[in-house]
């Protein structure tokens, strides 16, 4: 089992910054990658940023140049630095951990999720 706890959300004015943190515990050696997703009211969940254990990253086009994902493997923590925030960034942000479960010859991806943290950007 993997447990994820997010923190750092809050209310900020447009143009401001926030840093989200996600601490992982449990069977952390099973984690292949971690990411941040968000879901705004009336919208589908979307991938915001993703990082592998090797440090490779990718971002949604809507946040490129503004958000930065990083990972501290020693602390089992992933961060999302959010700069130049816009009202459209308002959403619940969820931390995700990707694991691979192996049962004999079968490999399956299994995702763990944090409880979510609210980010609200006012205009």
C-alpha positions as CSV (number, residue, x, y, z in Angstrom):
1,X,0.0,0.0,0.0
2,X,1.0,3.6,-0.7
3,X,-0.3,6.6,1.1
4,X,-0.1,10.1,-0.3
5,X,-0.7,13.3,1.6
6,X,-0.9,16.6,-0.2
7,X,-0.4,20.0,1.3
8,X,0.1,23.6,0.2
9,X,-3.1,24.5,-1.4
10,X,-4.9,27.7,-0.6
11,X,-6.2,31.0,-1.9
12,X,-4.0,33.3,-4.0
13,X,-4.4,36.2,-6.2
14,X,-3.8,36.0,-10.0
15,X,-0.1,36.2,-10.7
16,X,0.9,34.8,-7.4
17,X,2.6,31.5,-6.6
18,X,2.0,28.4,-4.5
19,X,4.0,25.3,-3.9
20,X,2.2,22.0,-3.4
21,X,3.8,19.0,-1.7
22,X,3.0,15.4,-1.7
23,X,4.6,13.0,0.7
24,X,4.5,9.3,0.0
25,X,4.7,6.5,2.5
26,X,4.2,2.8,2.6
27,X,5.5,0.6,-0.2
28,X,7.4,3.5,-1.8
29,X,9.8,1.2,-3.6
30,X,7.0,0.2,-5.9
31,X,6.5,3.7,-7.2
32,X,7.6,4.2,-10.8
33,X,6.5,7.8,-11.3
34,X,4.4,10.5,-9.6
35,X,2.3,13.2,-11.0
36,X,-0.2,16.0,-10.3
37,X,-3.7,16.0,-11.6
38,X,-6.4,18.6,-11.2
39,X,-10.1,18.8,-11.6
40,X,-12.0,22.1,-11.9
41,X,-15.8,22.4,-11.4
42,X,-17.6,21.1,-14.4
43,X,-14.4,19.8,-16.1
44,X,-12.7,16.5,-16.4
45,X,-9.7,15.5,-14.5
46,X,-6.5,16.4,-16.3
47,X,-2.8,15.6,-16.0
48,X,-0.9,18.7,-14.9
49,X,2.6,17.4,-14.5
50,X,4.4,14.1,-14.3
51,X,7.9,13.0,-13.2
52,X,9.6,9.6,-13.2
53,X,12.1,8.3,-10.7
54,X,14.8,9.2,-13.2
55,X,13.8,12.8,-13.3
56,X,12.1,13.0,-16.7
57,X,9.2,15.4,-16.7
58,X,6.3,16.4,-18.8
59,X,3.6,19.0,-18.5
60,X,0.2,19.9,-19.8
61,X,0.4,22.6,-22.4
62,X,-1.7,24.9,-20.3
63,X,0.9,25.1,-17.5
64,X,4.2,24.9,-19.4
65,X,6.5,27.7,-18.4
66,X,4.6,28.4,-15.3
67,X,4.6,25.2,-13.3
68,X,7.5,23.0,-12.3
69,X,7.4,19.5,-10.9
70,X,10.3,18.1,-8.9
71,X,10.9,15.1,-6.7
72,X,13.1,14.4,-3.7
73,X,13.5,10.7,-3.7
74,X,15.3,10.7,-0.3
75,X,12.3,12.4,1.3
76,X,9.7,10.5,-0.9
77,X,8.1,13.8,-1.7
78,X,7.1,15.4,-5.0
79,X,6.5,19.1,-5.4
80,X,4.6,21.3,-7.8
81,X,5.8,24.9,-7.9
82,X,3.1,27.0,-9.4
83,X,3.9,30.5,-10.6
84,X,2.0,33.1,-12.5
85,X,-1.2,31.6,-11.4
86,X,-4.4,32.3,-13.3
87,X,-8.0,32.0,-12.3
88,X,-8.4,29.1,-14.7
89,X,-5.9,27.2,-12.5
90,X,-8.5,27.0,-9.8
91,X,-9.1,23.3,-9.1
92,X,-8.7,20.5,-6.7
93,X,-5.2,19.2,-7.2
94,X,-4.5,15.5,-6.6
95,X,-1.2,13.7,-6.2
96,X,-0.8,10.5,-8.0
97,X,1.7,7.6,-7.7
98,X,2.1,5.0,-10.4
99,X,3.2,1.6,-9.4
100,X,3.7,-1.7,-11.2
101,X,2.2,-4.8,-9.6
102,X,3.7,-8.1,-10.7
103,X,1.8,-11.3,-10.3
104,X,3.7,-14.1,-12.0
105,X,4.0,-13.1,-15.7
106,X,1.4,-10.3,-15.3
107,X,2.4,-6.7,-15.0
108,X,-0.3,-4.1,-14.2
109,X,-0.2,-0.5,-13.5
110,X,-1.9,0.6,-10.2
111,X,-2.4,4.2,-9.2
112,X,-2.6,5.6,-5.8
113,X,-4.2,9.0,-5.0
114,X,-4.0,11.6,-2.4
115,X,-7.0,13.3,-0.8
116,X,-6.7,16.4,-2.9
117,X,-5.9,20.0,-2.0
118,X,-7.9,23.0,-3.1
119,X,-6.2,25.7,-5.1
120,X,-8.2,28.9,-5.7
121,X,-6.9,31.8,-7.7
122,X,-8.8,35.0,-7.5
123,X,-8.9,37.7,-10.2
